[in-house]
Amino acid sequence: MIEFEYFTLDNGLKVFVHTDKTTPMAAVNVAYNVGSKDEDENRTGFAHLFEHLMFRGSRHIENYDKPLQAVGGENNAYTSSDITNYHLSLPVFNLETAFWLESDRMLGLDFKEEKLEAEKKVVIEEFKQNYLNQPYGDAWLKIQPLAYKVHPYRWATIGKDISHIEGATLDDVKDFFYKYYRPNNAVLVVAGNVEVAQVKALSEKWFGDIPAGESFVRNLPTEPLQDAARHEENISNVPMDLLYMVFHMPGRRDTAYYAVDLLSDVLGRGRSARLHQRLVKEKNLCSSIRAYVTGSMEPGLFVIQAFANKGVSLKEIEQEIWGILHELQSKTIAASELQKVKNKAESTIVFNEVDLLSRSSRLAYYATMGDANRINQESALIQAVTPNQVRSMAQAIFTPEKTSTLYYLAK
């Protein structure tokens, strides 16, 4: 149970406070309700570019890391399709340093051409190194537009094309910042040995006078129901053939999400999962195989990923996978097998609650999603899933006409 209180400043900034008297540390998250799904399809990669730019200095603080490290703090950030989260931890008696740093860069970045050009080069190099010049690195650059046709999940967080980052101008950057990096589009989470009154006073002092931005309504296109199988092949200089099968599934806000998440664990979490037992251990068709969900806020993807053993065709592996999927559709899973994956999911939640920064980051995520209380409801939602619900979701999701398949073939 993660207890928290919250309040909202006059400029719209939502502040959540989680008190833990057992630690001398504090964790601070500033999560902005913007991800790659909010980008223009001809200007992708901006949300991720901003993650880099935010560490390049603000109006009054030239170097973000130096003062934070001087008080024993450390920081990081991540960008996803749904959210951009900046998080740090530091000794609680230096908490005000975090407020000073985060408020100043929310107030305004130090917009300079040379800083933009430097970070563009960093992001472009990251694009090349992690996606273009790494074995299988571009797989998701192919899968996402294969599975999505209109929703902005069809491009990766890094962006759709390097040219979009290369062409980014200072005016583009300013427009993006002043639209999304405003207090009324952000969540501040403060966790640790703190008091609500203390956090409220610091929030008013450092964030209260930052002007709110114009309200905007997110109006994302709805992905049409897929009614025909999609298939793509790619031949590349990689060591072995790789199969991807992806299916559309509910997003995090839908309670049906938890049945599908557990279904992915039944199929592909660990060596006792059905896919590993059948295709790796019994039939020796794959060197490894797993199933997982993308976990996105909007309707996401259920993914099966399999590396073929030498001499084994991806078609044969695909047929074996369909056999296992049909078993889940035709026969209700045993309560004991379902309870096993529930226990694993529960242990993951408990493990994530041990670390203060993890707790605060999870709270920031759910608060940004619009339902902070979900952080304390997940265990109950997981335990409430029944074998019949798992079977029902298998029947709804796993149909040939709703499948997008990528054959990533070795030369």
PLY file of the C-alpha trace (Angstrom):
ply
format ascii 1.0
element vertex 411
property float x
property float y
property float z
element edge 410
property int vertex1
property int vertex2
end_header
0.00 0.00 0.00
1.49 3.30 -1.09
-0.19 6.06 0.86
-0.20 9.55 -0.61
-1.87 12.94 -0.42
-2.23 15.42 -3.22
-3.12 19.01 -3.97
-3.18 21.27 -7.04
-1.54 24.67 -7.40
-3.39 27.59 -8.95
-1.42 27.15 -12.19
-2.66 23.56 -12.51
0.39 21.67 -11.29
-0.73 18.47 -9.55
1.44 17.60 -6.54
1.49 14.16 -4.89
3.23 13.49 -1.58
4.23 10.03 -0.35
5.69 10.10 3.17
8.19 7.46 4.29
9.76 8.18 7.68
12.16 5.23 7.45
14.51 6.81 4.91
16.90 9.78 4.99
16.35 10.24 1.24
13.83 11.99 -0.95
12.75 11.11 -4.49
11.30 13.72 -6.81
9.55 13.10 -10.13
8.34 15.70 -12.59
6.25 13.84 -15.16
4.96 15.66 -18.22
1.85 14.37 -19.93
3.50 14.14 -23.33
5.03 11.28 -25.26
5.81 10.36 -28.82
2.08 9.81 -29.44
1.63 13.60 -29.23
4.05 14.36 -32.05
3.29 15.46 -35.58
3.94 12.52 -37.90
6.31 14.75 -39.90
8.14 15.89 -36.76
8.68 12.71 -34.75
11.29 12.14 -32.06
10.68 15.53 -30.38
9.54 14.12 -27.02
12.77 12.13 -26.78
14.86 15.06 -28.02
13.43 17.13 -25.17
14.55 14.57 -22.64
18.09 15.45 -23.76
17.55 19.19 -24.01
16.18 19.41 -20.47
19.65 18.59 -19.12
21.33 21.28 -21.24
20.65 24.10 -18.83
17.82 26.49 -18.05
17.54 30.27 -17.86
19.43 30.62 -14.59
21.23 27.28 -14.22
23.80 26.51 -16.89
24.58 22.99 -15.73
21.80 20.85 -14.21
23.97 17.96 -12.99
26.68 19.92 -11.19
24.60 21.47 -8.35
22.62 18.24 -7.92
25.75 16.13 -7.55
27.20 18.70 -5.14
24.39 17.91 -2.67
24.65 14.14 -3.07
21.91 13.72 -5.67
21.56 11.74 -8.87
19.05 11.90 -11.68
17.75 10.34 -14.85
14.76 10.48 -17.17
12.81 8.40 -19.63
10.52 9.04 -22.56
7.81 6.66 -23.73
4.94 6.84 -26.17
2.76 8.19 -23.34
4.84 10.13 -20.82
8.14 11.91 -20.17
9.39 11.55 -16.60
12.34 13.32 -14.98
13.31 11.76 -11.67
15.98 12.30 -9.07
16.93 11.25 -5.56
18.93 13.15 -2.95
19.30 13.45 0.84
16.07 14.84 2.21
17.76 17.79 3.94
18.77 19.01 0.46
15.24 18.66 -0.92
14.93 22.33 -1.85
17.75 21.92 -4.38
15.47 19.60 -6.36
12.66 22.17 -6.36
15.06 24.89 -7.49
16.43 22.82 -10.38
13.14 21.41 -11.63
11.19 24.65 -11.38
13.80 26.62 -13.29
13.81 24.32 -16.27
10.01 24.19 -16.24
10.02 27.98 -16.24
12.16 28.04 -19.36
15.00 26.25 -21.06
18.10 28.05 -22.22
17.17 28.04 -25.90
20.37 28.28 -27.89
21.14 27.05 -31.38
24.43 25.43 -30.38
22.78 23.42 -27.60
20.05 22.20 -29.93
22.58 21.17 -32.56
24.68 19.33 -29.99
21.71 17.30 -28.71
20.45 16.62 -32.23
23.80 14.98 -32.94
23.55 12.91 -29.75
20.03 11.69 -30.60
20.97 10.94 -34.22
23.94 8.90 -33.04
21.67 7.06 -30.58
19.25 6.34 -33.43
22.06 4.89 -35.55
23.73 2.95 -32.74
20.64 1.41 -31.12
18.30 1.03 -34.07
20.17 1.00 -37.38
23.60 -0.46 -36.62
22.62 -3.11 -34.09
21.40 -6.61 -34.97
17.57 -6.62 -34.93
17.67 -2.99 -33.74
15.26 -1.82 -36.44
12.72 -4.59 -35.80
10.31 -2.29 -33.95
10.72 0.37 -36.60
9.08 -2.21 -38.87
6.61 -3.78 -36.43
4.92 -0.60 -35.24
3.86 0.70 -38.69
2.86 -2.85 -39.58
0.51 -3.13 -36.61
-0.74 0.48 -36.50
-2.04 2.33 -39.53
-3.45 5.58 -38.10
-2.59 5.75 -34.39
0.68 7.54 -33.52
1.95 4.39 -31.83
3.00 3.53 -35.39
6.36 5.24 -34.82
8.98 4.57 -32.16
9.86 6.96 -29.36
13.21 7.64 -30.99
11.29 8.87 -34.05
10.21 7.59 -37.44
13.12 8.95 -39.43
16.47 10.58 -38.66
15.59 13.46 -40.97
12.88 14.62 -38.55
15.49 15.31 -35.88
17.99 16.68 -38.39
15.40 19.19 -39.54
14.31 20.36 -36.08
14.57 24.12 -35.69
14.75 26.31 -32.61
11.22 27.56 -33.33
9.96 23.95 -33.48
11.58 23.28 -30.13
10.12 26.38 -28.50
6.63 25.59 -29.77
6.84 22.06 -28.36
8.15 23.27 -25.01
5.53 25.96 -24.42
2.70 23.63 -25.44
3.57 20.61 -23.32
6.12 21.61 -20.67
3.71 23.69 -18.63
2.64 23.18 -14.99
-0.94 22.39 -15.97
0.39 19.49 -18.07
2.65 18.08 -15.37
2.63 16.02 -12.21
5.09 16.57 -9.34
5.67 13.64 -6.99
7.72 14.05 -3.83
8.45 10.95 -1.75
10.53 10.26 1.34
10.93 11.64 4.84
8.81 14.71 4.09
5.66 16.38 5.37
2.75 17.51 3.21
2.91 21.05 4.59
6.63 21.22 3.82
6.10 20.04 0.23
3.20 22.44 -0.23
5.28 25.40 0.91
8.15 24.47 -1.38
5.78 23.86 -4.29
4.19 27.28 -3.90
7.59 28.95 -3.51
9.29 27.39 -6.54
6.47 26.41 -8.92
3.55 28.65 -7.94
4.45 31.63 -10.13
5.21 29.64 -13.30
2.49 30.57 -15.79
0.11 27.88 -16.98
0.01 27.04 -20.64
-3.00 26.96 -22.91
-5.18 23.94 -22.25
-5.25 21.42 -25.06
-7.44 18.40 -25.66
-5.66 15.28 -26.83
-7.54 14.02 -29.86
-5.71 10.93 -31.06
-7.07 8.95 -34.01
-8.65 5.62 -33.12
-6.93 2.64 -34.67
-9.46 0.75 -36.83
-10.12 -2.90 -36.02
-7.71 -5.05 -37.97
-9.62 -7.38 -40.29
-6.83 -8.90 -42.39
-3.53 -10.57 -41.53
-0.40 -8.53 -42.19
2.98 -10.00 -43.01
6.40 -8.54 -43.70
9.82 -10.06 -44.34
13.19 -8.48 -43.74
16.57 -9.95 -44.66
19.57 -8.65 -42.75
23.05 -9.55 -41.59
22.00 -11.16 -38.30
23.04 -14.47 -36.69
19.64 -16.22 -36.67
16.06 -15.89 -37.87
13.65 -14.01 -35.62
9.86 -14.20 -35.59
7.52 -11.52 -34.26
3.76 -12.05 -33.96
1.78 -9.12 -32.57
-1.88 -8.71 -31.68
-3.89 -5.67 -30.61
-5.01 -5.59 -26.97
-6.63 -3.24 -24.40
-4.67 -0.35 -22.89
-3.70 0.19 -19.25
-6.91 2.03 -18.36
-9.04 -1.00 -19.30
-9.51 -3.59 -16.54
-9.34 -6.29 -19.25
-5.67 -5.36 -19.55
-4.82 -7.49 -16.52
-6.27 -10.68 -17.97
-4.21 -10.17 -21.11
-1.08 -9.36 -19.12
-1.46 -12.60 -17.17
-2.10 -14.42 -20.43
1.29 -13.21 -21.66
2.87 -14.61 -18.49
1.19 -17.98 -19.01
2.62 -18.11 -22.50
6.01 -16.53 -22.14
7.26 -15.59 -18.68
10.13 -17.81 -17.66
11.19 -21.37 -18.39
8.00 -22.93 -17.07
5.82 -20.94 -19.49
3.99 -22.82 -22.23
5.93 -21.45 -25.18
9.33 -22.24 -23.66
8.27 -25.71 -22.56
6.94 -26.66 -25.99
9.21 -24.92 -28.48
12.52 -24.80 -26.60
12.54 -27.71 -24.20
10.38 -30.34 -25.94
10.74 -29.68 -29.67
14.03 -27.75 -29.78
12.70 -25.36 -32.43
13.79 -22.12 -30.73
16.82 -20.94 -28.84
14.54 -18.59 -26.92
10.93 -17.46 -27.02
8.88 -15.07 -24.94
5.56 -13.25 -24.81
4.92 -9.83 -23.33
2.68 -6.78 -23.59
3.73 -3.24 -24.45
1.82 -1.88 -21.44
0.81 1.37 -23.12
-1.97 3.67 -21.92
-3.77 3.51 -25.26
-4.67 0.11 -26.74
-1.35 -1.65 -27.13
0.22 -4.82 -28.45
0.58 -8.41 -27.29
3.95 -9.62 -28.58
5.39 -13.07 -29.20
9.09 -13.09 -30.07
10.99 -16.25 -31.07
14.58 -16.87 -32.14
14.78 -19.93 -34.42
17.36 -22.65 -34.05
19.53 -23.23 -37.09
17.70 -25.10 -39.84
14.24 -24.46 -38.39
11.85 -22.39 -40.50
9.89 -19.54 -39.00
6.79 -20.97 -40.64
7.13 -24.15 -38.58
7.57 -22.12 -35.38
4.57 -19.98 -36.26
2.39 -23.07 -36.74
3.47 -24.48 -33.38
2.66 -21.17 -31.68
-0.81 -21.16 -33.24
-1.35 -24.64 -31.83
-0.61 -23.39 -28.32
-2.82 -20.33 -28.79
-5.71 -22.52 -29.93
-5.29 -24.65 -26.79
-5.79 -21.55 -24.65
-8.88 -20.69 -26.67
-10.46 -24.14 -26.50
-9.63 -25.21 -22.94
-9.88 -23.16 -19.77
-6.57 -22.74 -17.98
-6.19 -24.55 -14.66
-6.67 -22.35 -11.61
-3.27 -23.47 -10.26
-1.43 -22.37 -13.42
-3.16 -19.00 -13.34
-2.39 -18.56 -9.64
1.26 -19.23 -10.35
1.55 -16.29 -12.75
-0.57 -14.14 -10.42
1.97 -14.78 -7.69
4.81 -13.76 -10.01
2.98 -10.57 -10.95
2.30 -9.85 -7.29
5.97 -10.36 -6.41
6.95 -7.85 -9.11
4.63 -5.25 -7.58
6.00 -5.88 -4.08
9.58 -5.68 -5.35
8.84 -2.33 -7.02
7.54 -0.98 -3.72
10.82 -1.62 -1.91
12.74 1.19 -3.59
11.66 4.77 -2.86
12.44 6.07 -6.34
10.53 3.19 -7.91
7.50 3.97 -5.75
7.57 7.64 -6.67
8.03 6.90 -10.38
5.12 4.49 -10.43
2.95 7.02 -8.62
3.93 9.66 -11.19
2.98 7.30 -14.01
-0.49 6.51 -12.70
-1.12 10.12 -11.73
-0.25 11.19 -15.26
-2.52 8.46 -16.60
-5.30 10.15 -14.62
-5.84 7.51 -11.93
-3.24 7.69 -9.15
-5.27 5.27 -7.01
-4.61 2.53 -9.56
-1.20 2.06 -7.98
-2.91 0.50 -4.95
-5.57 -1.37 -6.93
-3.35 -3.41 -9.23
-2.93 -6.34 -6.87
-6.68 -6.70 -6.44
-7.27 -6.36 -10.19
-4.71 -9.08 -10.85
-6.13 -11.44 -8.23
-9.66 -10.87 -9.56
-8.83 -12.31 -12.99
-10.53 -15.68 -13.55
-9.57 -18.60 -15.81
-12.66 -17.91 -17.91
-11.56 -14.30 -18.45
-8.15 -15.46 -19.63
-9.78 -17.85 -22.08
-12.19 -15.16 -23.26
-9.35 -12.73 -23.98
-7.41 -15.45 -25.82
-10.45 -16.01 -28.01
-10.85 -12.28 -28.66
-7.21 -11.48 -29.41
-5.67 -14.50 -31.10
-7.27 -14.66 -34.53
-5.35 -14.91 -37.83
-6.99 -11.83 -39.33
-5.83 -9.73 -36.36
-2.20 -10.83 -36.59
0.78 -8.78 -37.76
3.81 -10.99 -38.41
7.41 -10.05 -39.09
9.92 -12.56 -40.42
13.34 -11.12 -39.63
15.58 -13.41 -41.69
19.33 -13.94 -41.54
21.23 -13.65 -44.82
0 1
1 2
2 3
3 4
4 5
5 6
6 7
7 8
8 9
9 10
10 11
11 12
12 13
13 14
14 15
15 16
16 17
17 18
18 19
19 20
20 21
21 22
22 23
23 24
24 25
25 26
26 27
27 28
28 29
29 30
30 31
31 32
32 33
33 34
34 35
35 36
36 37
37 38
38 39
39 40
40 41
41 42
42 43
43 44
44 45
45 46
46 47
47 48
48 49
49 50
50 51
51 52
52 53
53 54
54 55
55 56
56 57
57 58
58 59
59 60
60 61
61 62
62 63
63 64
64 65
65 66
66 67
67 68
68 69
69 70
70 71
71 72
72 73
73 74
74 75
75 76
76 77
77 78
78 79
79 80
80 81
81 82
82 83
83 84
84 85
85 86
86 87
87 88
88 89
89 90
90 91
91 92
92 93
93 94
94 95
95 96
96 97
97 98
98 99
99 100
100 101
101 102
102 103
103 104
104 105
105 106
106 107
107 108
108 109
109 110
110 111
111 112
112 113
113 114
114 115
115 116
116 117
117 118
118 119
119 120
120 121
121 122
122 123
123 124
124 125
125 126
126 127
127 128
128 129
129 130
130 131
131 132
132 133
133 134
134 135
135 136
136 137
137 138
138 139
139 140
140 141
141 142
142 143
143 144
144 145
145 146
146 147
147 148
148 149
149 150
150 151
151 152
152 153
153 154
154 155
155 156
156 157
157 158
158 159
159 160
160 161
161 162
162 163
163 164
164 165
165 166
166 167
167 168
168 169
169 170
170 171
171 172
172 173
173 174
174 175
175 176
176 177
177 178
178 179
179 180
180 181
181 182
182 183
183 184
184 185
185 186
186 187
187 188
188 189
189 190
190 191
191 192
192 193
193 194
194 195
195 196
196 197
197 198
198 199
199 200
200 201
201 202
202 203
203 204
204 205
205 206
206 207
207 208
208 209
209 210
210 211
211 212
212 213
213 214
214 215
215 216
216 217
217 218
218 219
219 220
220 221
221 222
222 223
223 224
224 225
225 226
226 227
227 228
228 229
229 230
230 231
231 232
232 233
233 234
234 235
235 236
236 237
237 238
238 239
239 240
240 241
241 242
242 243
243 244
244 245
245 246
246 247
247 248
248 249
249 250
250 251
251 252
252 253
253 254
254 255
255 256
256 257
257 258
258 259
259 260
260 261
261 262
262 263
263 264
264 265
265 266
266 267
267 268
268 269
269 270
270 271
271 272
272 273
273 274
274 275
275 276
276 277
277 278
278 279
279 280
280 281
281 282
282 283
283 284
284 285
285 286
286 287
287 288
288 289
289 290
290 291
291 292
292 293
293 294
294 295
295 296
296 297
297 298
298 299
299 300
300 301
301 302
302 303
303 304
304 305
305 306
306 307
307 308
308 309
309 310
310 311
311 312
312 313
313 314
314 315
315 316
316 317
317 318
318 319
319 320
320 321
321 322
322 323
323 324
324 325
325 326
326 327
327 328
328 329
329 330
330 331
331 332
332 333
333 334
334 335
335 336
336 337
337 338
338 339
339 340
340 341
341 342
342 343
343 344
344 345
345 346
346 347
347 348
348 349
349 350
350 351
351 352
352 353
353 354
354 355
355 356
356 357
357 358
358 359
359 360
360 361
361 362
362 363
363 364
364 365
365 366
366 367
367 368
368 369
369 370
370 371
371 372
372 373
373 374
374 375
375 376
376 377
377 378
378 379
379 380
380 381
381 382
382 383
383 384
384 385
385 386
386 387
387 388
388 389
389 390
390 391
391 392
392 393
393 394
394 395
395 396
396 397
397 398
398 399
399 400
400 401
401 402
402 403
403 404
404 405
405 406
406 407
407 408
408 409
409 410
